[in-house]
Amino acid sequence: MIAKPAPSRSARRQARAAADTSSPQYKWIVLSNTTLGVLMATINGSIMLIALPDIFRGIGIDPLQPGNTSLLLWLIMGYLVVTAVLVVSFGRMGDIYGRVRMYNAGFAVFSVFSVLLSVTWMHGTAAALWLILMRVAQGVGGAMLMANSNAIITDAFPADQRGLALGLNQVAGIAGSFMGLVLGGLLAPVEWRLVFLVSVPFGVFGTFWAYWKLHDTGIRRPARLDWWGNLTFAVGLISVLVGITYGIQPYRGHTMGWTNPVVLAALIGGVAVLVVFGIVETRVAEPMFRMSLFRIRAFTAGNLASLLSGMGRGGLMFILIIWLQGIWLPRHGYGFEQTPLWAGIYMLPLTVGFLVAGPVSGWLSDRFGARPFATGGMLVAAGSFVLLALLPVDFHYGTFAAILLLNGIGMGLFASPNRAGIMNSLPADQRGVGGGMSTTFQNSAMVLSIGVFFSLMILGLASSLPHALSSGLVAQGVSAADADRLAALPPVSVLFASLLGYNPLQTLLGPAALAHLPAGHAAYLTGRGFFPALISGPFSTGLTTAFGFAIVACLIAAVASWLRGGKYVHTDLPTAADVSAAPGAPEPVAAHVTTARPGPVVVASAPPPAAPVATRAGPVDGRPRPAPEAALGAYTLVVTAPGYRPALYAMTADGNRPSAAVDAGPRTNGRITGLVYGTAPDSPLPGAALRAVGPRGTVLAYALTGDDGRFQLPGLPHGLSPAPTDEAPRSPRGVQARPDGAALHLKLDGTRS
């Protein structure tokens, strides 16, 4: 007796993938793992905002010194800029090389650079530059995670559950931005390195969990990378975002740097390069940025709404931190060293609103579409910004918390349905790049909102702060020369001091000036009363202007969201040649299906015409081209599933040659139904693809099995009785049988196996 050789590592992984993906629990494993990844990435995007004072103290840098302003900004913005720039490229690479592969690499990269961020042995500027570089590299891992997580979820979940799944993932990501504030406030006072180390155990666990349990079930299209597109996109977007970053810093005698020739060159040059990028993408065979996707109204409207809502939400976080840390908390008895933690805690109602509204609106959008909930969410958010603008600077917390809760509910109502609407509108082989494009809009909105909100706040402060600061200091006995010197400082320094929870007067006045003041006056100036009260009036002016911008952005986002149309799900009709792709991963041809009625999309195919019509890939707009098939007397039924080798069944449609082993199926009115299973009929295979392929290799009908392994295959001639034949099936044109993988089995209704 000859022993069988042990299965190869590849065969074992294929068998494990087949077992995992056929389980009804697989989609929930996908959701939990991707939610962990996105939560980790977004928490790290905001955790430094609260921890910055402790980080700068730990490395021995005063962030308010003029030369250190750039270090402060790049520690905040570097991560955001990198994720905004790279998510499209990594999404496209996921479409080509495998989304799960790119996602797993993101977990590993993120974890490695989280460790490197915490092992800084240097001090001063060198330490700050090290943190910036490691933070940028950590953003590369974050971009890999964010670029592919939505596509992996969309691949794993059926269309009627994507809203809930993407909603939970999206809300976790947004909530992570605010959870990072609390974690930063808790960990940084203990040890600033914990801010970076906290994500390492989750990153290591997520890396091994994703490698073992996640499998590529989506469509993978081999293609060459669009190097010119990647290069022009990165250069253009980085130039614009860098220009915004330096535009909010003072330049010579100006309060901001928008007149700085370097800033103008970066902004204008960046926009010009992005125009070149757009031209390049219309000329290359395999573009990184699929401009044709913008022909899909739901995709375009959803991304425009996402960009505008992100600009409102991103700036809100910074405004609330400045408001709480720099003014409200010190005026209510909190020391400046305590304000980072309590600012995060007092902002929790905003996170609660996200967590409550997001999953509910996502579930409802699966039934009724994204438009009513996304539009309504933006209107609610705009109303909450109106209430915040009417709130006095020294507010009652109960009122403030209620408005934050309302804002969180509005943003949660919007985020989940909007993301599901965007992902549902994408062809299956474009989900990686399309999801990356959407994340680019969202992350770019964060950087844009920082530039816009800071600019508006600085303009508001510049109009009234110098006089208030000078007169206030003179009233406390400070010399007119020292008061005028401090009043001439750029308002951005005051803004950053409030953001960091600093009282800068002790540093700015210096020990010599304070020594000439009465002890009571000196204590008052350097305590928690003078500085917050001084900037409250000028801050209120800037606050009203900033909230006005947020209101306008949310209202335009509501209009864009309404223009997306009714419920829309893009399904894909493969060609016969596509069956030769990886098992269970055929290449699609677009077949747009729009429905305004609630309920799942059961059959993933275009509605059948009166006569059998095949669909072949066409170069025009990615749309299907009908090709007539000869009168149907026999055809091949092709069944594929991830991890299994394709099964071919020779079928007769005329009922003249029924097998002795099976009974003829019932007369069908143009469709057949049945069950696809693996080892036994009690192990059904969800997500298996079935195609009726004619003699010339054209696909006549296409369907996917549901969670119970059952299917309905439409598009066949009416009134005929399909039955398996006794003949061994021959591969139709374009179909290549594969020897690897486990065997598939098919049971037609009305037959016995």
N, C-alpha and C positions, 0 to 999 in steps of 0.2 A: 504494500500500500504506500503510495507516494503522498507525502504530506504537502498540503497546499502552502504556497509561500505566504508569509505574513503580509497583510495589506500595507501599502505604502503610507507614508505620512499624509500625502495629498489625498489618498483614498479615505483614510480615517477622518480627515477634516471634512471631506465631502459628505461622508456618512453622518457625521455629527451635525453639519449644516442642514442636511435633509431632515434629520430628526428635530432639530431646534425650530426651523422655519415652518415645519408642518404643525407645530403645536399652537393651539389657540392662544396660549400665554405669550408667544413670541413678541407680538406687537407691544405688549405691556412691558416686556423686558427692554425693548427698544426705547419706549417712552421714558422709562425710569433712568436708563443709562444716559440718554441724550439730555434729559433734564438735569441730571447731575453735572454733565459737562458744561451746559450753558449756564447753569447756576454758578458754577465755579468761575467761569470766565467773566461773568458780569459782576459778581461780588468783588473780584480783583480789580475790575475797572473803577470801582468807587471807594474801595476800602482805604486807599491812600489819601482821599480828600480829608478824612477825619484824622488820619494818623500822621499827616505831614508835620505838625509841630513837634511831635515826639521823634520823628525820623530826623528832622533837621537838628534837633538838640543832640540826638545820638551821634550824628556824624560831624557835629561842631560847625554848623553854618547858620548864619542869620539870614533868613530868606528875604527880609525886608531891605537889605542893603541893595543899592541900585544894580550892582554887578551880578547879583544872585537871582534877579527876577526871572531871567531866562531859565535858570535851573529849576525854579519852582514851576514854571509853566510847562517845561518839557517832561517833568515827572508826572504832571497831571495829564498832559495831552499826548505824550509819546505813544502810549498804549492805544489810545483812541485812534490816532492817525494811522498806525500800522494796521489795526484791524479793519479800518475803513478801506484802506488801499488793497489789502491782500485777499479779502473774502471772495471777490469775484474770481481771481486766479485760482484759488484753492477749490472753489466750487466747480470751475471748469475742469481742473485736474481730477476732481472726484468723479465727474461724468466720464472721464477717459480711463482712469486707472482704478476706479472703485471708491465709492463714497466712504464705506466703512474703513478702508485702508487709510485714507486721508484723515478720517476722524480719529482712529487709533493713534496715528502719528501725532496728532494735535494734543491728545492727552499726555503722551510721553514728553513732548517738547515743553509743554506748559509746566509739568512737574519738575523737569530738570532745571529750568530757569527760575522756578520758585525757590529751589534750594540755593542756586547761585546768588539770588537777590539777598539772601539772608546771611551769606558768608563774607560780606564786605569787611575787609581788614583795614581799609584806608580811612582817612579822615579828610574833612574839608572838601574842596572842589573836586579832587580826584575821586572821593567816595561818591559824590553826587553824580559825576559822569559815569561811574561804574553802574550805579543804580539805574540811570537813564538807559544805558546800553542793554542791561539785562532786562529792563522793563520792556524795551522794544522787542527783544528776542522772545520774551514771554508773550507779547502780543501776537507773534507769529503762530504760536501754539493756540492762542485764543481764536485767531482767525480761522485756523483749520477746524476747530470745534464748531464755531458758529456758522461757517460756510456750508457744512454738510449735515448738520443735525436735522434741519427742517426737511431736507430731501430724504434722509433715511426714514424719518417718521412718515412722510408722504408715501414712500415705497411700501412701508409695512402696514399702513392702515387703509381700509377701504374708504371710498369717497364719503360715505355717510357717517364716518366717525372721525374724519380728519379735523374738523373744526374743534371738537373737544380735545383731541390729542395735541394739535398745534397750539390750541389755546392754553392748555396746561403748561406746555413748554415755553410759550411766549411770555405768559404771566410770571413763570418762575424766573425767566431772564430779567424781566423788568423789576420784579420784586427783589432780585438779587442786587440790583443797583442800590436799593435802599437798605437792604440787609447789610451790605458792606459798610455802610455808615455806622451801624450799631457795633458790628464786629471790630471795626477800626477803633472806635471809642473804647471798647472793652480791653482789647489786646495791647494797643500801643502804649498806654501808661505803664503796663507791666513790663514789656520788653518789645521794642519796635520791630525786632526781627520776627516776632510771632505773626506779624501782619502778613508776611510772605510764607512762613512755614505752615500756617493753618491749612493751606490748600494742598500741601504735599501728600498727606495720607489719603485724601479723597482722590487726588490725581493718580497715585500709584494703584489704588484699588480700582478706579475707573479704567485705567489702562489695561489691567489684566482681565477685568470683567468684560470690557468691550472686545478684547482679542478672543476671548473664549466663547462669548455668547452672541456677538453681533456678526451678521453675515450679509454680504452684498446680494440683495434680492432685486435691485433696480436694474434698469437698462444701462448697459455700458457701451459707449460708442468709441471704438479705437480711432484716434485722430492725432495729428501733430499739434504740439502747443503753438499758440499764436504769439511768438516772441515779440514781434513788433507791436502787437496790441497790448501785451503785458507791459512792455517798456513805456510806451506813450501814455498809457493809463496811469501807471505808477508815477511817472515824472510829472504829469499834469496835475493829478490830484494831490500829490505831496506838495507841489508848489503852491497850490491854492490854500491848503490847510496850514502850511508854514507861514504864508502871507497873513492869514487870519491870526495865527498865534502871535506874530510880532506886531501886527496892527494894533493890538490893544495895549502895547507897551509905549511909554512916552518916547518922543523923538525930539531932541533938542528943546526948543521952547514950547512944544506942543504937548497937550495932555495925552495924546495918543499918536500912534505911528502911521496913520493912514496916508500921510503925505510923504512918508519915507520912500525915497526912490527904490530902495531894495524891496520894500513891501509892495509897491506898485508894480515893479518888474515881476515879482513872484506871482501876484494875482493875475496880471494881464498875460504874462507868459504862460502861466498854468492853464488859463482858459484857452489860449491859442493852441497849446499842445493837446488839450482835450478835444478841441475841434478836429485837429489832425487825427487823433485817435478814432473819432467817429468816422472819418473818411476811410481810414485804414480798415476798420471793421466791416465796411461795405464792400471791400475789394478782396479780402482774403477768403480762401476756401473754407477754413474752419475758424471762425472768429471767436475770440474769448467772450465778447459782449454781444449777445445776440440782439441786434437792433430790431430784427423782425418780431421779437417778443412784444415790442411796444405797439404792434398792430393789434394785440389782444387788449381790448378795452379794460377788462377786469384787472389785468396786470398793470397797465399804465396808471389807471385811476387809483388802484390800491397803493402803488409805490409813491405817487404824488401825495396822497393822504398821509402815508407813513412818514415821508420826509417832513411835511409841515407839522404833524403832531409831534415828531421827534424834536423839532426845533422848539416847540412850546414846552415839552416835558424836560428836555435836557437842561435848558436854562433855569427851569423851575428849581431843580435840585440845588444849583449854586445859589440862587436867590434865597432859598429857604435856609441854607447853611449860614450865609452871611447875616440874614435877618436874626436867626436864633443865636448864633455864636457871638456875633459882634454887638448886638443891641439888646435883644429881649432877655436872654438868660442872665447876662451881667446885671441888668436893671432889676432882676427879680432874685438877687441874692446868690447867684452862682459865680464862683471864682472862674477866672479865665482858663485855668488848667482843667476845670471840670466841664467846660462847655462842649468839647467835642463829643463826649459820650452822651450827654443829655440832649444835644441837638439830634443825634440819631434816634434816641428814644422818643422824643416828642414828635418826630416825623413818622412814627409807626402807623398812625391812621391812614396815611397815604398807601402804605404797603397792604394794609388790611383791605382797603377798597379794591386794589388790584386782585388780591387773592379771592375775594368774594365774587366779583363781577366777571373775571376772566373765564373761568371754566364754565359758568352758567351761560354766558353769551356765546362761547364756542360751541356748546352743546345745542343751543337754540339755532345757531347759524347753520348747523348741519341739516336742520329741517326747513328753515325759512330763508336761507341765504344770508350773505354778509351785510347787504346794504342797510337794512333798517337798524341793525345794532351798531355798526361802525359809524353811521351817520349820527345816530342818537348819542353815541358815546362822545363824539366831538362836540356836539351841542351842549351836553352836560359839562364837559371840560371847559368850554368857553364860558358858561355860566359861573363855574367855580372861580375862574380867573377874574371875572367881574366882581365877585364877592371878595376875593383877596385884595383887589385894587381898592375897594371901599373900606377895608379893614384898617383901623388906626395902627401905627407902628407899635404902640404899646397896647396890644390887644388882650382880650380875655381868652385864656387858652381853650376853654370849652368851645367857643365859637370857632376859633382857629382849627381845632381838631375836627369839627364837623365839616368845615369847608375842605380840609385835606381829604377826609373820607369821601366826600362828594367828588373831588378831583380824581381820586384813585378809582372810584367806581366808573367815572366817565372814561378814563384811560383804559381801564380793564374791559369795558364794553366794546371799545374800539379795537384794542390790540388783537384779541383772539380771532374774531371774525375776519378782520382785515388780513391777517397773516394766512388764515385758511383760504380766503378768497384768492390771494395771490398765488399760493402753491397749487390750488385746484385748477388754476387757469393755465398751468404750464404743461407742455408735452413731457412725457415721462423721461425722455433722454436729455431734457434740458432743466431738470429740477435742481441739479447742483449749481449750475451757473445762474439760473434764475433766482434761486434762494440766496446765492452770494450777491447778486445785483441788489436784491431787496435789502439784505443786511448792510450793504455799502451805503444805500440811501439812509438807512436808520443810523448807522454810526457816523456818517458824514454830517447828518443833522445835529448830532451831539456837539461836534466841533464847531459847526456853524452857529449853533445856538449860544455856545460860550462866547464866541466873537460878538454876536449881535447883542446879547444881554449885557455883557461886560461893557460894550461900547455905549449902550443906552444908559447904563448905570453911571458910567464915568461922565457922560455928558450932563446927567442930572446933578452929580456931585460937583462938577466943575463950575456950575452956575451959582452955587450958594455956599459950598464948603469953605473956600478961602476966607470969606468975610466972617463966617461963623467961627472958624478956628482961630483967626486972629483976635477977634473981639473977646472970645471966651478965654483965651490964654491971658490977654491983658487984664481982664477982670480978676484973674487969680494971682496977679502980681508979676507975671512974666514980662520981661522987658519987651518994648515994641520991636526991637531989632530981632530978638529971638522969635517973637510971635510971627513977624512977617516972613522970617526964614522958613518956619514950619508951614505957614499958609501957602508958600510958593511951591511946596512939594507936590508932585503929580498925584492926582486923586487915586490912581491905580494902587499906590502904596497903601492908602487907607482901605481900599477895597480888599486887597490881599490880607491886610492885617485883620479885617473882619472875617474873611474866609478862614483864616487860620486860628481865630479866637485869641488874637494878640491885643494887648494894649501897648501901642508903639511909643507912647509919649515918654516913657522913662528912657528908652533908647534914643529917641530923637532930641529930647531936651538936653540930655547928658547930665552927669553928676554936678558939673560946675553951675549950671543954671538952676538946678533944683536946690543946691546948697544955699542960694541967695533968697529962697522963698521961705515964708513961715512954715513950720512943720505941718500944720493942718492943711495948708494949701497944697504943699508938695504931696501929702498923703492922698488928698482928694484927686489931684491930677493923675497920679499913677494908680489909683484904685479903680473899682469897677463902676464908678458913677459918672465921672466927667466925660470920658471918651464916648461911651454909648449914647449919653444924652446929647452930646455935641453933634454927632453925625446923624441922629434920628431925623431931623428936619430935612437936610440935604438927601438922605437916603430915601425918604418918603417920595421926594420929587422923582428920583430915578426909578423907584419902584413902580410908580404909576405909569411911567413911560414903558417900562419893560413888560408889565402885565398887559398894557394896551397892545403891544406887539403880539403877545401870546394869544390874546383874544382874536385878533385878526387872523393869525395862523390857523387856529382851531376852526374858525368859521369857513375859511377857504378849504381846509381839509374836509369839513363836513360836505361842502359842495362837491369836491372831487370824489368823495366816497359815494355820494348819491348817484353820480354819473357812471358808476361802474356797471349799472344794469342789474338785472335780476340774478337769481341763483345760476351759477355757471360752473360746470365741471368739464375740463378737457379730458377726453378719453382718446386712446390711441388704437388705431387699426393696423396691425402688422401685415406685411407682405409675406409670401411664402419664403422668399429668400432670407427673411429675417429669422426663420426657425433654425438656420445653421449657426446662429449666434450661440452664446452660452446657454445651457439648459435653463429654461424658465426666464430667460432675459432676452426676449426678441427685440428687434429694432423696430420702432414704431413709424407709422405714417399718420400725420395729424388727422383726427376726425373730431371736430368740435361738436359737443353736445350741450345744449343749453336747456335748462328746465326751470320753470318758475314754481313748480309744485314741490312740497316737502316730500322727503323719502329718499331712500338710497337709489343710486344708479346700479341696477342689477346686472345688466349686460354691457360689457365694455366694447361696443361696436356701434357703427353708424346704423341708422334705421335701414332695414333691407328694402331694396327697390322691388318693383313688380317682377322683374326677371333677374336671374343671378347676375350680379355685378362684382367683378374683382376690383381690388384696389392696388395700384402700383405706386411706388415712390415717384414723386415728380419734383423737379427742381424749383417750381414756381411757388414761392410763399410757403413751402412745406405742406401744401394741401394735397389731398388724394386725387388721383386721376382715375376715373372709371375705365375699365377695359372689359369688353363683353367676353363671356366664356361660352364655349360651345354647348350645345344641348347636353344637359347633365345626365349621363347614364351611370357613371361611377365616379368616385372621388376617394381621396385619402383623408382620414381623420388623424390629425397630428396632435399629440398630447405632450406637453412639456411642464416641468416643475423644477424649482431650484434643487440641485443635488441629485436629480434623477436623469437617466438617459431618455431621450424622446421616444415615445411609443407611437408606432404607425399602425393604423387599422384600415384595411381595404374595405370600402363600403360600396354598396349598390343602392341606387336611388330608384330603381324601377321595380324592385320587389320580385324580379323574375328568377333570381338565383339565391334563394335563402339557404343558409347553411343547415345541415341536418343537426348540427349541435346547438342551434339557437332558434328561438321563435322569431318571426318577423316582428318588428316594432309596430306600434299602432300608427294609424295614419295621422299626420302631424300638423297640418296647416302651416308648414314652413319652418318647423323647429323640432329639434330632438332634445331630450332631457336625459339625465343620468347621473352617475356617481363616479368620481375618480378617487382611487385609494392606493395605498402603498402595499404593505405586506398582507393585509387582510381587509375585507369590507368594513370592519369596525375601526379601521385607521384611515379615515378620510383625509384628503389633502386639500386644504384651502389654498387659494391663489394659483392653482394649476391653470395653464392656458390651453384652450382647445381651438383648433382651426380646421375647417373643412377646406381642403386644397384640391382644386380641379386638376385635370390632366395636363394643362399647360402651365401649372405652377402658380396659378392665381388663387388668392384667398377669397373664398366665397362667404365665409362666416367666421366669427371669432367670439369667444366668451371666456370668462374666468370663473373658476369655482368659488363658491362662498365658503364661510367658515365650516359648514357641514360637508364640504367636498362635492356638493351638488352643483349642476350647471344647467343652463338653458342655451341652446345653440340655435340662433335664428338665421334667417336669410337663405334657407333652402327652398326648393320648389314646393309649392303647396300641394297637398293631396297625395303625396308619395309616401311609401313605407320604407324608410332606411333600415338596412340590416347588414351586419357583417357578412363578408363572403368567406368561402373556404380557401380562396387564393391567398398565398403569402403576399403581403403588401410590398409594393415597390416604392422606393422613395420618390416622391414627385419632384419635378424640376426645382432646383434651388434648395432642397431639403437634404441635409447630410446627417445620417444616423451617427450617433456617438456611442462608443463601446463602454465609456466610463459611467459610473453612477448606478444607483439601484433601479429596479424595474418598476414601471408604472402599470396600473391596471384600470380598466374601464368597464363599467356596468351600465348598459343602456336600459332605460325604463321600458318595460314590455318585453325584455329578453331574459334568458337565463344563462349564466356563465358556466 
